[in-house]
Amino acid sequence: MGKGGDGGEENMAAWLVGINTLKIQPFNLPPLGPHEARIRMKAVGICGSDVHYLKAMRCAHFIVKEPMVIGHECAGVVEEVGSEVKSLVVGDRVALEPGISCGRCKHCKGGRYNLCVDMKFFATPPVHGSLANQVVHPADLCFKLPDELSLEEGAMCEPLSVGVHASRRANVGPETNVLIMGAGPIGLVTMLAARAFGAPRIVIVDVDEHRLSVAKSLGADETVKVSTNIQV
């Protein structure tokens, strides 16, 4: 089962089959549609949601009820394109936007497709993710990487987009001082994005000294360690 469409090569993926249990197993690809591309994965990041699914088989109200392919921060190389695809050619290096919106709801039609209630998002139950040899994905959601950007950096476009979106929503600019609560990966990319948007002063807060030291090394103007002890 699970031919990858590449000379009969079997397509394999990392399947989450139970708490703290991953198995490398065949992963059937759907037929390539006219507006889709088949991508050979080259870099896939590990998100906090992946860790939650691995350790608890759930993330917030999303529950893994059957085996699921994990991973959603990804980049790879185009191996095949559908008959109507004009934006990509075989060999292009691309970052994948992991969410496929419905295109029909009021949010999609209003240009805010990120709020689509029928979003099909990589590795969000029951949708399979991208930690596989190959995936099939809409070509419009595959973005060509500049030559100077590595595929590993391309896989980080998805988490970086969180920081860019936050900076845009907050109207960050040369007169905006920024406070970031949390120095995990998303807090750090948000810090980098805010700096790129021109923020002159960025303070970042966390409970973990190591994370704060990383934030400092990446350019935080000030770090604040807070206590986990809550006194009522």
Disulfide bonds with the S-S distance in Angstrom:
none
